[in-house]
Amino acid sequence: MAEEFTFANVRRALNGIARYVVAQHPSGARIIVGRDPRFLGETFCSMAADILSSYGVTPLVIAEPAPTPAISYAVIKENADGAINFTASHNPPEYNGIKFSTPDGAPALPEVTKKIEAEIAGSESAPPAKASKAAAQSLDPQPAYLTRLKEIVDLGTINKAGLRVVYDPLWGAARGYPDSLLREAGVEIATVHDSRDVLFGGHAPEPDDHLLNGLREKMRVNEAHIGIATDGDADRFGIVDQDGTFFQPNYIIALLFDYLVESRGWKNGVGKSVATTNLINALATAHGVELHETPVGFKYIGELIKADKIAIGGEESAGLSIRHHVPEKDGILAGLLCCEMVARRGKNLGEQLHELFAKVGSFYPRRENFRLTDEVKDKFTKKLQSDPKEFSGRRVGEVVRKDGLKLVFGDGSWVCYRLSGTEPVVRVYSEARSEDGLEELSAAAKRWIFE
């Protein structure tokens, strides 16, 4: 913010979006305008409303910070022509961003963002004079979204089990969402970090292991059975088990997939990114369910949800959604479904994962980032273009190029390399069938970058 995310650049982007919307809907277009709790969010929403109005587009402005999945659901519920959401999601407080959703409530696909970029490049001129200004309207997405969650989640089961829950919104947009729903259902729920702080406690509002100590402490005091957390705009989730163990998203997606097949009988398919655990592949085989493996990016999972090809889709970066719901990541839903799963099964997450491993075998995934010098990056980029037959003494059984380079070995272990498009960083995803095997594979994966 103030460097690239400036008032001038935001105006340019908004003019480009407005021109794109008018090109798609020459008259009567309606666009939802929302935000997370970041600094100056209200000002940016007001700016967006003014610019949309000047193009004859009706802005539906959300007064308070709102979760991304609630905005996504509002687009569908209101039959709006899209949404502009000022959020930087889980990124540090000094960042902000503009997220555009299409009329289906999904994140804009590359073909849409390319058209918007073209409009931005040519949007230095003023809005067309013939457009009559459209009056802004107000919108509160919370009631409809919470009503939808009541239809999806079995809150009665959570209540009957006597579950004690702690929720950490990390000062973000979902304050008052899952906690009010659980409280209304009679569930014992406590919260931490439940106030607006545009600096998010001085760090990124990311529901990751090292940032959830406040949640753990409250769980210990309350003797809670589960802790749930969401990021700045509540599209990502973080789950802490009864004993304080952080459960990585890979395992949560696998457990919820297994649970949805068991509790809902949904066997229409499962979606996962190429970098997400192969525990899901093993479960798909065990349940006789079709597996869809996508490039990284939830928009690809969203397309499968819209087509009703999957019961659940997820990414290891803590994004998931389910059948008959928004084609967008929903961290609130993920937390509530975990509460339902623990309540119905009467077992904590650790016990459930142990049973899952007994059923289909064990899987130990890890993600690491490595910064590269320009010289190493150039050399490694060339290396990624070849298909290795051997990797650190292992025979490569399969090379997958859906996104980056994924090497699969005979024992089911694998490593995947993805270069960042914005930083001199390579993301390395490794998965082995034992903890010792993971340490070996992770070390080999690092060596392969720099050798």
Secondary structure, DSSP 8 states (H G I E B T S, - for coil): --SSS-HHHHHHHHHHHHHHHHHH-SSS-EEEEEE-S-TTHHHHHHHHHHHHHHTT-EEEE-SS---HHHHHHHHHHTT-S-EEEE--TTS-TT---EEEE-TTSSB--HHHHHHHHHHHHT--S---TT------EE---HHHHHHHHHHHS-HHHHHHTT-EEEEE-TTSTTTTSHHHHHHHTT-EEEESS-S--TTGGGS-----GGG-HHHHHHHHHHT-SEEEEE-TTSSSEEEE-TTS-EE-HHHHHHHHHHHHHHHH---S-EEEETTS-THHHHHHHHHT--EEEE-SSHHHHHHHHHTT--SEEEETTTEEEETTS-SS--HHHHHHHHHHHHHHHTS-HHHHHHHHHHHH---EEEEEEEE--HHHHHHHHHHHTS--SEETTEEEEEEE-SSSEEEEETTS-EEEEEE-SSSSEEEEEEEESSHHHHHHHHHHHHHHHH-
